[in-house]
Amino acid sequence: MTRASPVQVTDIAGGPLAAPTARRLVTGFAPEMSKDSLDDALLVISELVNNSVEHGGAGPGGFVRLAIEVAGGVLKVEVGDSGPGFVAPASLAFDDDLEALGGRGLRIVEALADRWGVRTSGGTCVWVEMAATRVH
């Protein structure tokens, strides 16, 4: 039986150090996760936090809200910012135009997360759920 961990909610400073800070926080949950799932989670979190910095107003002087929980064998992460939000594209297939700038981060999220979505009430929150015991 996997024990439930408390939800950790933290506001981290925006800007170029936001993603490394978020990765350190997620790594704190490493004892409850397999190495493969932690590696996948670190990549997904990096993409989401970098999107908040680049597109969501979480640059220097801004912040990213990060909520992390591992419960019942599932990693749940929410990345929030004050940005206007976006509608997730209906298709994120990798066979799209590879020369196009942008959009690759959400393809990574789509490929690695078991479920994900966007909420846009009072800013933007992208949430992901991933198996905490993923083995490739």
N, C-alpha and C positions, 0 to 999 in steps of 0.2 A: 504494500500500500504506500503510495506516494504521499508524503505529508504536505499539507498546504503551507505555503509561505505567505507572509503578509505582503500586501501590496505596498510597494515602495513608490511614492510619488515625490518627484523632485523637480524644481525649476533649475535649469542649468543655463549659464550665460551663453548667449548667442555668439556668433562669429566663428572663426576658424578652429577654435578648440572645443566647440560643442560636440562634434562627433566623437573625438577621442574620450571626452568626459563621459558621454553616454555609453561607449563601449566598456569603460571601466566599471560603470554601475551595473551593466548587464553581466559582466564577468563575475560580479559578486554572487550571482545565482549559479555559478558553474558547478558547485557540488551537487546540485539537483538536476544537472543536465548532462547528456552524453557529449563527448567532444565534437562529434559531427553536428549535433543540433546547436551547440554553442557557436561553432564556426559559422553556420548558416545565419543564426540570430545576429551575430556581430556584423555581418555583411548587410543584412536587412536594416538593422538599426542605423548603421552608417548612412545608408541611402536615404532613409526617412529623415534623419536629423539634417543631413546636408540639404535635402529639399526644403526643409523649414528655414534653414539659413539663407539659401539662395532665392527662394520664392515666397516665403511666408513671413517676412519681416523680422526674422530672428537673427539678424546680423549683429555686429557690435552694438551694444546698448540694448539689445533685445534679449529675449529668453525663449527657451524651448521647455515645455512641460513634458516630463517623461514619467510614465507609470509602468511599473514592471511587476509581474506576478508569475510564479510557477505554482500551479495547482492541478492535481489530478493528471499529471503527466503532460500538461500543456503550458507552454510559455505564452503569456498574454502581455503585449506591449502596446502602449498608446503614446504617440508623439504628437504634441499639440503646439500650436503657435497662433499668433494674432492675425495671420493672413486671411485673405478673402475666401480661400478654399478652391476646390476644383471638383469636377465630376470625373470619376475614374473612367477611362476609355473602355468601351465595350470589348475591344480586342487589343491584346498586348502581345500578339504573336511575334516571335523573333524573326519571322520571314518578312517583316515590314522593311521599309527603306533603311538600310544600315548606314547610309551616308547622312541621314537626318541627324541634326543636333538635338540632344535631349531625349527624354523618354526611356532611356535604357534602364534607369534606376527602378522605375515601376515594373519593368519586365523582370528584373531580378526579384522584386517583391512578389510578383505573381508566380514566379517559378518556385520560390522557396517557402512561401507562407502557405499554410493549409487553408486559411481564410484571411481575408483582409477587407477593409472598407474605409470610407471617409465619412466623417460627421462635420457639419459646418455651422454649428450653433455657437455663436460667440467666439469665432475664430475657426481654425481648422484642426481637426484631430484625425490622424490616420492610425488605425488600429490593426494589429496583426495577431494571429494565433498560429503557433507552430508546435509540433510535437517536441517535447523536451527530451525524447529518447531516440531521435532520428538516427538511423544508421544507413550509410550509403553503400 
